[in-house]
Amino acid sequence: MAVKNESGKMDRIVIYALLIALPVFLFFISFMMGRYPVAPVDVIKTILSPFIPSLAVSPQVTSIVFNIRLPRIIAALVVGASLAVAGASFQGIFQNPLVSPDLLGVSQGAGFGAAVAILLNMGNFFIQLSAFVFGIISVAITYVISKSYRAGGILLLVLSGTAVSAFFNALVSGAKFMADPYDKLPQIVYWLMGSLSSVNFDKLAMIVIPLIIGIAVIMILRWHLNVLSMGDEEAQSLGLNPNNLRILIITACTLVTSAAVSISGIIGWVGLVVPHMTRIIVGPDHKILLPASLSIGASFLLLIDNISRTAISIEVPIGILTAIIGVPIFLYLLRKGYSEWS
Protein backbone atom coordinates (compact mmCIF):
# COMPACT_ATOMS: atom_id res chain seq x y z
CA MET A 1 0.00 0.00 0.00
CA ALA A 2 2.85 2.37 0.86
CA VAL A 3 4.46 1.65 -2.51
CA LYS A 4 1.17 2.47 -4.29
CA ASN A 5 0.84 5.75 -2.36
CA GLU A 6 4.42 6.71 -3.22
CA SER A 7 3.77 5.91 -6.87
CA GLY A 8 0.62 8.04 -6.89
CA LYS A 9 2.44 10.92 -5.24
CA MET A 10 5.23 10.76 -7.82
CA ASP A 11 2.65 10.75 -10.65
CA ARG A 12 1.04 13.88 -9.21
CA ILE A 13 4.42 15.62 -8.90
CA VAL A 14 5.21 14.79 -12.54
CA ILE A 15 1.80 16.10 -13.68
CA TYR A 16 2.20 19.34 -11.70
CA ALA A 17 5.71 19.86 -13.09
CA LEU A 18 4.42 19.38 -16.63
CA LEU A 19 1.54 21.81 -16.02
CA ILE A 20 4.07 24.45 -14.99
CA ALA A 21 6.58 23.67 -17.73
CA LEU A 22 4.12 23.48 -20.65
CA PRO A 23 3.09 27.16 -20.86
CA VAL A 24 6.68 28.25 -20.16
CA PHE A 25 7.96 26.07 -23.02
CA LEU A 26 5.27 27.29 -25.45
CA PHE A 27 5.92 30.90 -24.36
CA PHE A 28 9.55 30.57 -25.46
CA ILE A 29 8.80 28.61 -28.66
CA SER A 30 6.15 31.13 -29.78
CA PHE A 31 8.75 33.87 -30.22
CA MET A 32 10.43 31.84 -32.96
CA MET A 33 7.27 31.31 -35.02
CA GLY A 34 5.84 33.72 -37.57
CA ARG A 35 6.39 35.31 -40.96
CA TYR A 36 9.86 36.31 -39.80
CA PRO A 37 11.47 33.32 -38.02
CA VAL A 38 13.73 34.14 -35.10
CA ALA A 39 16.51 31.78 -34.01
CA PRO A 40 16.40 30.44 -30.41
CA VAL A 41 19.71 32.13 -29.57
CA ASP A 42 18.39 35.49 -30.80
CA VAL A 43 15.22 35.06 -28.74
CA ILE A 44 17.23 34.40 -25.58
CA LYS A 45 19.60 37.31 -26.25
CA THR A 46 16.70 39.67 -26.98
CA ILE A 47 14.78 38.71 -23.83
CA LEU A 48 17.93 39.13 -21.71
CA SER A 49 19.09 42.36 -23.41
CA PRO A 50 17.18 44.72 -21.04
CA PHE A 51 19.04 43.11 -18.12
CA ILE A 52 22.40 42.66 -19.90
CA PRO A 53 22.94 45.75 -22.10
CA SER A 54 26.22 44.39 -23.49
CA LEU A 55 24.38 41.75 -25.55
CA ALA A 56 24.38 42.61 -29.26
CA VAL A 57 20.80 42.40 -30.57
CA SER A 58 19.38 43.40 -33.93
CA PRO A 59 16.88 46.31 -33.68
CA GLN A 60 14.60 44.46 -36.11
CA VAL A 61 14.56 41.32 -33.95
CA THR A 62 14.03 43.43 -30.82
CA SER A 63 11.01 45.11 -32.41
CA ILE A 64 9.52 41.76 -33.51
CA VAL A 65 10.04 40.11 -30.13
CA PHE A 66 8.97 42.94 -27.81
CA ASN A 67 6.52 45.02 -29.85
CA ILE A 68 4.76 42.43 -31.99
CA ARG A 69 5.01 38.93 -30.53
CA LEU A 70 5.29 39.53 -26.79
CA PRO A 71 1.90 41.30 -26.32
CA ARG A 72 0.21 38.73 -28.54
CA ILE A 73 1.75 35.78 -26.68
CA ILE A 74 0.75 37.27 -23.32
CA ALA A 75 -2.78 37.88 -24.62
CA ALA A 76 -3.11 34.26 -25.82
CA LEU A 77 -1.96 32.96 -22.44
CA VAL A 78 -4.25 35.31 -20.50
CA VAL A 79 -7.36 34.79 -22.64
CA GLY A 80 -6.93 31.01 -22.74
CA ALA A 81 -6.39 30.80 -18.99
CA SER A 82 -9.37 33.07 -18.27
CA LEU A 83 -11.85 31.22 -20.49
CA ALA A 84 -10.71 27.82 -19.16
CA VAL A 85 -10.99 28.84 -15.50
CA ALA A 86 -14.39 30.43 -16.08
CA GLY A 87 -15.59 27.32 -17.92
CA ALA A 88 -14.43 24.95 -15.18
CA SER A 89 -16.10 27.16 -12.56
CA PHE A 90 -19.41 27.32 -14.43
CA GLN A 91 -19.42 23.55 -14.98
CA GLY A 92 -18.94 23.07 -11.23
CA ILE A 93 -21.61 25.59 -10.26
CA PHE A 94 -24.25 24.27 -12.66
CA GLN A 95 -23.18 20.62 -12.27
CA ASN A 96 -23.24 20.26 -16.05
CA PRO A 97 -20.37 19.33 -18.37
CA LEU A 98 -21.93 21.18 -21.32
CA VAL A 99 -21.73 24.62 -19.71
CA SER A 100 -19.31 27.21 -21.10
CA PRO A 101 -18.36 30.79 -20.08
CA ASP A 102 -20.86 32.36 -22.50
CA LEU A 103 -23.81 30.55 -20.89
CA LEU A 104 -25.28 33.73 -19.41
CA GLY A 105 -24.84 35.88 -22.52
CA VAL A 106 -21.51 37.55 -21.82
CA SER A 107 -19.96 36.82 -25.25
CA GLN A 108 -23.06 37.88 -27.16
CA GLY A 109 -23.34 41.07 -25.13
CA ALA A 110 -19.67 41.84 -25.71
CA GLY A 111 -20.13 41.19 -29.43
CA PHE A 112 -22.98 43.70 -29.58
CA GLY A 113 -20.93 46.27 -27.64
CA ALA A 114 -18.05 45.92 -30.07
CA ALA A 115 -20.40 46.11 -33.08
CA VAL A 116 -21.97 49.34 -31.80
CA ALA A 117 -18.55 50.91 -31.22
CA ILE A 118 -17.43 49.93 -34.73
CA LEU A 119 -20.65 51.33 -36.25
CA LEU A 120 -20.07 54.63 -34.42
CA ASN A 121 -16.54 54.76 -35.83
CA MET A 122 -14.90 54.67 -32.40
CA GLY A 123 -11.25 53.78 -31.88
CA ASN A 124 -9.81 50.52 -30.60
CA PHE A 125 -9.92 51.71 -26.99
CA PHE A 126 -13.67 52.34 -27.07
CA ILE A 127 -14.37 49.12 -28.99
CA GLN A 128 -12.64 47.19 -26.22
CA LEU A 129 -14.34 49.23 -23.48
CA SER A 130 -17.78 48.86 -25.08
CA ALA A 131 -17.34 45.09 -25.43
CA PHE A 132 -16.30 44.79 -21.79
CA VAL A 133 -19.20 46.91 -20.48
CA PHE A 134 -21.89 45.23 -22.58
CA GLY A 135 -20.58 41.79 -21.60
CA ILE A 136 -21.21 42.67 -17.96
CA ILE A 137 -24.56 44.33 -18.76
CA SER A 138 -25.84 41.20 -20.53
CA VAL A 139 -25.14 39.01 -17.49
CA ALA A 140 -26.70 41.61 -15.20
CA ILE A 141 -29.87 41.53 -17.34
CA THR A 142 -29.86 37.73 -17.18
CA TYR A 143 -29.64 37.80 -13.39
CA VAL A 144 -32.37 40.44 -12.99
CA ILE A 145 -34.73 38.46 -15.25
CA SER A 146 -34.13 35.22 -13.34
CA LYS A 147 -34.78 36.95 -10.01
CA SER A 148 -38.00 38.58 -11.23
CA TYR A 149 -39.74 35.21 -10.94
CA ARG A 150 -40.71 33.73 -7.60
CA ALA A 151 -39.40 30.27 -8.41
CA GLY A 152 -36.01 31.63 -9.49
CA GLY A 153 -33.24 29.06 -9.43
CA ILE A 154 -30.35 27.69 -11.46
CA LEU A 155 -32.61 26.41 -14.25
CA LEU A 156 -34.32 29.78 -14.61
CA LEU A 157 -30.94 31.52 -14.63
CA VAL A 158 -29.79 29.29 -17.49
CA LEU A 159 -33.01 29.82 -19.42
CA SER A 160 -32.75 33.58 -18.90
CA GLY A 161 -29.16 33.45 -20.18
CA THR A 162 -30.32 31.60 -23.29
CA ALA A 163 -32.99 34.23 -23.94
CA VAL A 164 -30.61 37.16 -23.38
CA SER A 165 -28.00 35.51 -25.62
CA ALA A 166 -30.58 35.17 -28.40
CA PHE A 167 -31.64 38.80 -27.92
CA PHE A 168 -28.09 40.14 -28.21
CA ASN A 169 -27.43 37.84 -31.16
CA ALA A 170 -30.40 39.47 -32.89
CA LEU A 171 -29.00 42.92 -32.07
CA VAL A 172 -25.62 41.92 -33.52
CA SER A 173 -27.37 40.74 -36.69
CA GLY A 174 -29.16 44.09 -36.86
CA ALA A 175 -25.84 45.92 -36.47
CA LYS A 176 -24.34 43.86 -39.30
CA PHE A 177 -27.39 44.62 -41.47
CA MET A 178 -26.95 48.36 -40.88
CA ALA A 179 -23.17 48.36 -41.37
CA ASP A 180 -21.44 49.59 -44.52
CA PRO A 181 -20.68 46.33 -46.42
CA TYR A 182 -17.34 47.68 -47.68
CA ASP A 183 -16.02 49.12 -44.43
CA LYS A 184 -17.78 48.45 -41.13
CA LEU A 185 -19.26 45.02 -41.86
CA PRO A 186 -15.88 43.30 -42.44
CA GLN A 187 -14.61 44.81 -39.16
CA ILE A 188 -17.60 43.52 -37.21
CA VAL A 189 -17.44 40.04 -38.76
CA TYR A 190 -13.69 39.78 -38.18
CA TRP A 191 -14.05 40.84 -34.54
CA LEU A 192 -16.81 38.28 -33.98
CA MET A 193 -14.60 35.49 -35.39
CA GLY A 194 -11.93 36.20 -32.77
CA SER A 195 -8.36 37.30 -33.31
CA LEU A 196 -5.32 38.46 -31.34
CA SER A 197 -3.64 40.20 -34.28
CA SER A 198 -4.35 43.73 -33.05
CA VAL A 199 -3.41 43.20 -29.39
CA ASN A 200 -0.87 45.60 -27.90
CA PHE A 201 0.29 46.53 -24.42
CA ASP A 202 -2.30 49.33 -24.15
CA LYS A 203 -5.14 46.83 -24.68
CA LEU A 204 -3.59 44.41 -22.20
CA ALA A 205 -3.26 47.18 -19.60
CA MET A 206 -7.03 47.75 -19.67
CA ILE A 207 -7.86 44.20 -18.58
CA VAL A 208 -5.17 43.64 -15.95
CA ILE A 209 -7.20 44.78 -12.93
CA PRO A 210 -10.48 42.96 -13.85
CA LEU A 211 -8.55 39.76 -14.56
CA ILE A 212 -6.55 39.88 -11.34
CA ILE A 213 -9.67 40.53 -9.26
CA GLY A 214 -11.78 37.89 -11.02
CA ILE A 215 -9.20 35.10 -11.06
CA ALA A 216 -8.17 35.84 -7.45
CA VAL A 217 -11.79 35.49 -6.26
CA ILE A 218 -12.25 32.24 -8.20
CA MET A 219 -9.02 30.76 -6.87
CA ILE A 220 -9.81 31.74 -3.28
CA LEU A 221 -13.25 30.14 -3.50
CA ARG A 222 -12.24 27.05 -5.49
CA TRP A 223 -12.52 24.83 -2.40
CA HIS A 224 -16.17 25.87 -2.06
CA LEU A 225 -16.88 24.78 -5.64
CA ASN A 226 -16.45 21.17 -4.53
CA VAL A 227 -19.30 21.68 -2.07
CA LEU A 228 -21.51 23.57 -4.56
CA SER A 229 -21.08 20.79 -7.10
CA MET A 230 -22.62 18.36 -4.58
CA GLY A 231 -25.83 20.39 -4.30
CA ASP A 232 -27.35 23.15 -2.16
CA GLU A 233 -28.41 20.89 0.69
CA GLU A 234 -24.86 19.67 1.21
CA ALA A 235 -23.55 23.25 1.14
CA GLN A 236 -26.13 24.42 3.70
CA SER A 237 -25.33 21.50 5.99
CA LEU A 238 -21.71 22.70 6.04
CA GLY A 239 -22.76 26.24 6.99
CA LEU A 240 -22.34 27.81 3.54
CA ASN A 241 -24.80 30.06 1.74
CA PRO A 242 -24.95 28.49 -1.76
CA ASN A 243 -26.82 31.40 -3.36
CA ASN A 244 -24.34 34.03 -2.20
CA LEU A 245 -21.38 31.84 -3.18
CA ARG A 246 -22.88 31.19 -6.59
CA ILE A 247 -23.49 34.90 -7.22
CA LEU A 248 -19.94 35.78 -6.17
CA ILE A 249 -18.33 33.15 -8.40
CA ILE A 250 -20.60 34.00 -11.36
CA THR A 251 -19.70 37.68 -10.95
CA ALA A 252 -15.97 36.84 -10.92
CA CYS A 253 -16.35 34.58 -13.98
CA THR A 254 -18.29 37.29 -15.80
CA LEU A 255 -15.59 39.86 -15.04
CA VAL A 256 -12.87 37.52 -16.30
CA THR A 257 -14.75 36.45 -19.44
CA SER A 258 -15.76 40.01 -20.38
CA ALA A 259 -12.18 41.20 -20.00
CA ALA A 260 -10.85 38.32 -22.12
CA VAL A 261 -13.47 38.69 -24.87
CA SER A 262 -12.93 42.46 -25.04
CA ILE A 263 -9.40 42.01 -26.44
CA SER A 264 -9.82 38.80 -28.41
CA GLY A 265 -13.32 38.81 -29.81
CA ILE A 266 -15.52 35.74 -29.43
CA ILE A 267 -13.40 32.60 -29.08
CA GLY A 268 -15.50 29.53 -28.48
CA TRP A 269 -14.79 26.01 -27.24
CA VAL A 270 -11.82 26.86 -25.00
CA GLY A 271 -14.01 27.15 -21.90
CA LEU A 272 -15.82 23.94 -22.84
CA VAL A 273 -13.00 21.67 -24.06
CA VAL A 274 -10.19 22.55 -21.65
CA PRO A 275 -12.07 21.78 -18.38
CA HIS A 276 -12.95 18.34 -19.77
CA MET A 277 -9.35 17.72 -20.79
CA THR A 278 -8.08 18.87 -17.41
CA ARG A 279 -10.64 16.86 -15.44
CA ILE A 280 -9.45 13.65 -17.11
CA ILE A 281 -5.82 14.50 -16.26
CA VAL A 282 -6.10 15.72 -12.64
CA GLY A 283 -9.57 14.65 -11.52
CA PRO A 284 -12.70 16.59 -10.44
CA ASP A 285 -11.28 18.25 -7.29
CA HIS A 286 -11.65 21.99 -8.01
CA LYS A 287 -8.77 23.04 -5.77
CA ILE A 288 -6.49 21.27 -8.29
CA LEU A 289 -8.76 21.44 -11.35
CA LEU A 290 -8.87 25.24 -11.56
CA PRO A 291 -5.10 25.92 -11.42
CA ALA A 292 -4.57 23.05 -13.88
CA SER A 293 -7.28 24.49 -16.18
CA LEU A 294 -5.49 27.83 -16.05
CA SER A 295 -2.25 26.22 -17.25
CA ILE A 296 -3.79 24.01 -19.93
CA GLY A 297 -6.14 26.76 -21.15
CA ALA A 298 -3.25 29.18 -21.56
CA SER A 299 -1.16 26.55 -23.38
CA PHE A 300 -4.06 25.44 -25.59
CA LEU A 301 -4.94 28.91 -26.87
CA LEU A 302 -1.29 29.88 -27.36
CA LEU A 303 -0.78 26.74 -29.44
CA ILE A 304 -3.90 27.49 -31.52
CA ASP A 305 -2.79 31.10 -32.01
CA ASN A 306 0.61 29.93 -33.24
CA ILE A 307 -1.15 27.72 -35.78
CA SER A 308 -3.47 30.56 -36.84
CA ARG A 309 -0.57 32.87 -37.74
CA THR A 310 1.74 30.30 -39.35
CA ALA A 311 -0.42 27.58 -40.98
CA ILE A 312 -1.05 29.42 -44.24
CA SER A 313 0.03 32.65 -45.92
CA ILE A 314 -2.84 34.65 -44.38
CA GLU A 315 -3.85 34.64 -40.73
CA VAL A 316 -6.83 32.44 -39.88
CA PRO A 317 -9.21 33.94 -37.26
CA ILE A 318 -8.53 32.07 -34.05
CA GLY A 319 -12.21 31.47 -33.33
CA ILE A 320 -12.48 29.35 -36.49
CA LEU A 321 -9.54 27.17 -35.46
CA THR A 322 -10.73 26.65 -31.88
CA ALA A 323 -14.01 25.31 -33.28
CA ILE A 324 -12.37 23.10 -35.95
CA ILE A 325 -9.89 21.64 -33.47
CA GLY A 326 -12.07 21.85 -30.35
CA VAL A 327 -15.16 19.99 -31.61
CA PRO A 328 -13.49 16.59 -32.31
CA ILE A 329 -11.40 16.88 -29.14
CA PHE A 330 -14.53 17.63 -27.12
CA LEU A 331 -16.46 14.70 -28.58
CA TYR A 332 -13.58 12.35 -27.76
CA LEU A 333 -13.18 13.71 -24.23
CA LEU A 334 -16.92 13.61 -23.61
CA ARG A 335 -16.99 9.93 -24.54
CA LYS A 336 -13.89 9.19 -22.45
CA GLY A 337 -14.91 11.16 -19.36
CA TYR A 338 -18.70 10.85 -19.39
CA SER A 339 -18.71 8.42 -16.46
CA GLU A 340 -17.39 11.17 -14.17
CA TRP A 341 -20.63 13.14 -14.68
CA SER A 342 -23.00 10.14 -14.73
C-alpha positions as CSV (number, residue, x, y, z in Angstrom):
1,M,0.0,0.0,0.0
2,A,2.9,2.4,0.9
3,V,4.5,1.6,-2.5
4,K,1.2,2.5,-4.3
5,N,0.8,5.7,-2.4
6,E,4.4,6.7,-3.2
7,S,3.8,5.9,-6.9
8,G,0.6,8.0,-6.9
9,K,2.4,10.9,-5.2
10,M,5.2,10.8,-7.8
11,D,2.7,10.8,-10.6
12,R,1.0,13.9,-9.2
13,I,4.4,15.6,-8.9
14,V,5.2,14.8,-12.5
15,I,1.8,16.1,-13.7
16,Y,2.2,19.3,-11.7
17,A,5.7,19.9,-13.1
18,L,4.4,19.4,-16.6
19,L,1.5,21.8,-16.0
20,I,4.1,24.5,-15.0
21,A,6.6,23.7,-17.7
22,L,4.1,23.5,-20.7
23,P,3.1,27.2,-20.9
24,V,6.7,28.2,-20.2
25,F,8.0,26.1,-23.0
26,L,5.3,27.3,-25.4
27,F,5.9,30.9,-24.4
28,F,9.5,30.6,-25.5
29,I,8.8,28.6,-28.7
30,S,6.2,31.1,-29.8
31,F,8.7,33.9,-30.2
32,M,10.4,31.8,-33.0
33,M,7.3,31.3,-35.0
34,G,5.8,33.7,-37.6
35,R,6.4,35.3,-41.0
36,Y,9.9,36.3,-39.8
37,P,11.5,33.3,-38.0
38,V,13.7,34.1,-35.1
39,A,16.5,31.8,-34.0
40,P,16.4,30.4,-30.4
41,V,19.7,32.1,-29.6
42,D,18.4,35.5,-30.8
43,V,15.2,35.1,-28.7
44,I,17.2,34.4,-25.6
45,K,19.6,37.3,-26.2
46,T,16.7,39.7,-27.0
47,I,14.8,38.7,-23.8
48,L,17.9,39.1,-21.7
49,S,19.1,42.4,-23.4
50,P,17.2,44.7,-21.0
51,F,19.0,43.1,-18.1
52,I,22.4,42.7,-19.9
53,P,22.9,45.7,-22.1
54,S,26.2,44.4,-23.5
55,L,24.4,41.8,-25.6
56,A,24.4,42.6,-29.3
57,V,20.8,42.4,-30.6
58,S,19.4,43.4,-33.9
59,P,16.9,46.3,-33.7
60,Q,14.6,44.5,-36.1
61,V,14.6,41.3,-34.0
62,T,14.0,43.4,-30.8
63,S,11.0,45.1,-32.4
64,I,9.5,41.8,-33.5
65,V,10.0,40.1,-30.1
66,F,9.0,42.9,-27.8
67,N,6.5,45.0,-29.8
68,I,4.8,42.4,-32.0
69,R,5.0,38.9,-30.5
70,L,5.3,39.5,-26.8
71,P,1.9,41.3,-26.3
72,R,0.2,38.7,-28.5
73,I,1.8,35.8,-26.7
74,I,0.8,37.3,-23.3
75,A,-2.8,37.9,-24.6
76,A,-3.1,34.3,-25.8
77,L,-2.0,33.0,-22.4
78,V,-4.2,35.3,-20.5
79,V,-7.4,34.8,-22.6
80,G,-6.9,31.0,-22.7
81,A,-6.4,30.8,-19.0
82,S,-9.4,33.1,-18.3
83,L,-11.8,31.2,-20.5
84,A,-10.7,27.8,-19.2
85,V,-11.0,28.8,-15.5
86,A,-14.4,30.4,-16.1
87,G,-15.6,27.3,-17.9
88,A,-14.4,24.9,-15.2
89,S,-16.1,27.2,-12.6
90,F,-19.4,27.3,-14.4
91,Q,-19.4,23.5,-15.0
92,G,-18.9,23.1,-11.2
93,I,-21.6,25.6,-10.3
94,F,-24.3,24.3,-12.7
95,Q,-23.2,20.6,-12.3
96,N,-23.2,20.3,-16.0
97,P,-20.4,19.3,-18.4
98,L,-21.9,21.2,-21.3
99,V,-21.7,24.6,-19.7
100,S,-19.3,27.2,-21.1
101,P,-18.4,30.8,-20.1
102,D,-20.9,32.4,-22.5
103,L,-23.8,30.5,-20.9
104,L,-25.3,33.7,-19.4
105,G,-24.8,35.9,-22.5
106,V,-21.5,37.5,-21.8
107,S,-20.0,36.8,-25.2
108,Q,-23.1,37.9,-27.2
109,G,-23.3,41.1,-25.1
110,A,-19.7,41.8,-25.7
111,G,-20.1,41.2,-29.4
112,F,-23.0,43.7,-29.6
113,G,-20.9,46.3,-27.6
114,A,-18.0,45.9,-30.1
115,A,-20.4,46.1,-33.1
116,V,-22.0,49.3,-31.8
117,A,-18.5,50.9,-31.2
118,I,-17.4,49.9,-34.7
119,L,-20.6,51.3,-36.3
120,L,-20.1,54.6,-34.4
121,N,-16.5,54.8,-35.8
122,M,-14.9,54.7,-32.4
123,G,-11.3,53.8,-31.9
124,N,-9.8,50.5,-30.6
125,F,-9.9,51.7,-27.0
126,F,-13.7,52.3,-27.1
127,I,-14.4,49.1,-29.0
128,Q,-12.6,47.2,-26.2
129,L,-14.3,49.2,-23.5
130,S,-17.8,48.9,-25.1
131,A,-17.3,45.1,-25.4
132,F,-16.3,44.8,-21.8
133,V,-19.2,46.9,-20.5
134,F,-21.9,45.2,-22.6
135,G,-20.6,41.8,-21.6
136,I,-21.2,42.7,-18.0
137,I,-24.6,44.3,-18.8
138,S,-25.8,41.2,-20.5
139,V,-25.1,39.0,-17.5
140,A,-26.7,41.6,-15.2
141,I,-29.9,41.5,-17.3
142,T,-29.9,37.7,-17.2
143,Y,-29.6,37.8,-13.4
144,V,-32.4,40.4,-13.0
145,I,-34.7,38.5,-15.2
146,S,-34.1,35.2,-13.3
147,K,-34.8,36.9,-10.0
148,S,-38.0,38.6,-11.2
149,Y,-39.7,35.2,-10.9
150,R,-40.7,33.7,-7.6
151,A,-39.4,30.3,-8.4
152,G,-36.0,31.6,-9.5
153,G,-33.2,29.1,-9.4
154,I,-30.4,27.7,-11.5
155,L,-32.6,26.4,-14.2
156,L,-34.3,29.8,-14.6
157,L,-30.9,31.5,-14.6
158,V,-29.8,29.3,-17.5
159,L,-33.0,29.8,-19.4
160,S,-32.7,33.6,-18.9
161,G,-29.2,33.5,-20.2
162,T,-30.3,31.6,-23.3
163,A,-33.0,34.2,-23.9
164,V,-30.6,37.2,-23.4
165,S,-28.0,35.5,-25.6
166,A,-30.6,35.2,-28.4
167,F,-31.6,38.8,-27.9
168,F,-28.1,40.1,-28.2
169,N,-27.4,37.8,-31.2
170,A,-30.4,39.5,-32.9
171,L,-29.0,42.9,-32.1
172,V,-25.6,41.9,-33.5
173,S,-27.4,40.7,-36.7
174,G,-29.2,44.1,-36.9
175,A,-25.8,45.9,-36.5
176,K,-24.3,43.9,-39.3
177,F,-27.4,44.6,-41.5
178,M,-27.0,48.4,-40.9
179,A,-23.2,48.4,-41.4
180,D,-21.4,49.6,-44.5
181,P,-20.7,46.3,-46.4
182,Y,-17.3,47.7,-47.7
183,D,-16.0,49.1,-44.4
184,K,-17.8,48.4,-41.1
185,L,-19.3,45.0,-41.9
186,P,-15.9,43.3,-42.4
187,Q,-14.6,44.8,-39.2
188,I,-17.6,43.5,-37.2
189,V,-17.4,40.0,-38.8
190,Y,-13.7,39.8,-38.2
191,W,-14.1,40.8,-34.5
192,L,-16.8,38.3,-34.0
193,M,-14.6,35.5,-35.4
194,G,-11.9,36.2,-32.8
195,S,-8.4,37.3,-33.3
196,L,-5.3,38.5,-31.3
197,S,-3.6,40.2,-34.3
198,S,-4.4,43.7,-33.1
199,V,-3.4,43.2,-29.4
200,N,-0.9,45.6,-27.9
201,F,0.3,46.5,-24.4
202,D,-2.3,49.3,-24.2
203,K,-5.1,46.8,-24.7
204,L,-3.6,44.4,-22.2
205,A,-3.3,47.2,-19.6
206,M,-7.0,47.8,-19.7
207,I,-7.9,44.2,-18.6
208,V,-5.2,43.6,-16.0
209,I,-7.2,44.8,-12.9
210,P,-10.5,43.0,-13.8
211,L,-8.5,39.8,-14.6
212,I,-6.5,39.9,-11.3
213,I,-9.7,40.5,-9.3
214,G,-11.8,37.9,-11.0
215,I,-9.2,35.1,-11.1
216,A,-8.2,35.8,-7.5
217,V,-11.8,35.5,-6.3
218,I,-12.2,32.2,-8.2
219,M,-9.0,30.8,-6.9
220,I,-9.8,31.7,-3.3
221,L,-13.3,30.1,-3.5
222,R,-12.2,27.0,-5.5
223,W,-12.5,24.8,-2.4
224,H,-16.2,25.9,-2.1
225,L,-16.9,24.8,-5.6
226,N,-16.5,21.2,-4.5
227,V,-19.3,21.7,-2.1
228,L,-21.5,23.6,-4.6
229,S,-21.1,20.8,-7.1
230,M,-22.6,18.4,-4.6
231,G,-25.8,20.4,-4.3
232,D,-27.4,23.2,-2.2
233,E,-28.4,20.9,0.7
234,E,-24.9,19.7,1.2
235,A,-23.5,23.2,1.1
236,Q,-26.1,24.4,3.7
237,S,-25.3,21.5,6.0
238,L,-21.7,22.7,6.0
239,G,-22.8,26.2,7.0
240,L,-22.3,27.8,3.5
241,N,-24.8,30.1,1.7
242,P,-24.9,28.5,-1.8
243,N,-26.8,31.4,-3.4
244,N,-24.3,34.0,-2.2
245,L,-21.4,31.8,-3.2
246,R,-22.9,31.2,-6.6
247,I,-23.5,34.9,-7.2
248,L,-19.9,35.8,-6.2
249,I,-18.3,33.2,-8.4
250,I,-20.6,34.0,-11.4
251,T,-19.7,37.7,-11.0
252,A,-16.0,36.8,-10.9
253,C,-16.4,34.6,-14.0
254,T,-18.3,37.3,-15.8
255,L,-15.6,39.9,-15.0
256,V,-12.9,37.5,-16.3
257,T,-14.8,36.4,-19.4
258,S,-15.8,40.0,-20.4
259,A,-12.2,41.2,-20.0
260,A,-10.9,38.3,-22.1
261,V,-13.5,38.7,-24.9
262,S,-12.9,42.5,-25.0
263,I,-9.4,42.0,-26.4
264,S,-9.8,38.8,-28.4
265,G,-13.3,38.8,-29.8
266,I,-15.5,35.7,-29.4
267,I,-13.4,32.6,-29.1
268,G,-15.5,29.5,-28.5
269,W,-14.8,26.0,-27.2
270,V,-11.8,26.9,-25.0
271,G,-14.0,27.2,-21.9
272,L,-15.8,23.9,-22.8
273,V,-13.0,21.7,-24.1
274,V,-10.2,22.5,-21.6
275,P,-12.1,21.8,-18.4
276,H,-12.9,18.3,-19.8
277,M,-9.4,17.7,-20.8
278,T,-8.1,18.9,-17.4
279,R,-10.6,16.9,-15.4
280,I,-9.4,13.7,-17.1
281,I,-5.8,14.5,-16.3
282,V,-6.1,15.7,-12.6
283,G,-9.6,14.6,-11.5
284,P,-12.7,16.6,-10.4
285,D,-11.3,18.3,-7.3
286,H,-11.7,22.0,-8.0
287,K,-8.8,23.0,-5.8
288,I,-6.5,21.3,-8.3
289,L,-8.8,21.4,-11.3
290,L,-8.9,25.2,-11.6
291,P,-5.1,25.9,-11.4
292,A,-4.6,23.1,-13.9
293,S,-7.3,24.5,-16.2
294,L,-5.5,27.8,-16.0
295,S,-2.3,26.2,-17.3
296,I,-3.8,24.0,-19.9
297,G,-6.1,26.8,-21.2
298,A,-3.2,29.2,-21.6
299,S,-1.2,26.6,-23.4
300,F,-4.1,25.4,-25.6
301,L,-4.9,28.9,-26.9
302,L,-1.3,29.9,-27.4
303,L,-0.8,26.7,-29.4
304,I,-3.9,27.5,-31.5
305,D,-2.8,31.1,-32.0
306,N,0.6,29.9,-33.2
307,I,-1.1,27.7,-35.8
308,S,-3.5,30.6,-36.8
309,R,-0.6,32.9,-37.7
310,T,1.7,30.3,-39.4
311,A,-0.4,27.6,-41.0
312,I,-1.1,29.4,-44.2
313,S,0.0,32.6,-45.9
314,I,-2.8,34.6,-44.4
315,E,-3.8,34.6,-40.7
316,V,-6.8,32.4,-39.9
317,P,-9.2,33.9,-37.3
318,I,-8.5,32.1,-34.1
319,G,-12.2,31.5,-33.3
320,I,-12.5,29.3,-36.5
321,L,-9.5,27.2,-35.5
322,T,-10.7,26.6,-31.9
323,A,-14.0,25.3,-33.3
324,I,-12.4,23.1,-35.9
325,I,-9.9,21.6,-33.5
326,G,-12.1,21.8,-30.3
327,V,-15.2,20.0,-31.6
328,P,-13.5,16.6,-32.3
329,I,-11.4,16.9,-29.1
330,F,-14.5,17.6,-27.1
331,L,-16.5,14.7,-28.6
332,Y,-13.6,12.4,-27.8
333,L,-13.2,13.7,-24.2
334,L,-16.9,13.6,-23.6
335,R,-17.0,9.9,-24.5
336,K,-13.9,9.2,-22.4
337,G,-14.9,11.2,-19.4
338,Y,-18.7,10.8,-19.4
339,S,-18.7,8.4,-16.5
340,E,-17.4,11.2,-14.2
341,W,-20.6,13.1,-14.7
342,S,-23.0,10.1,-14.7
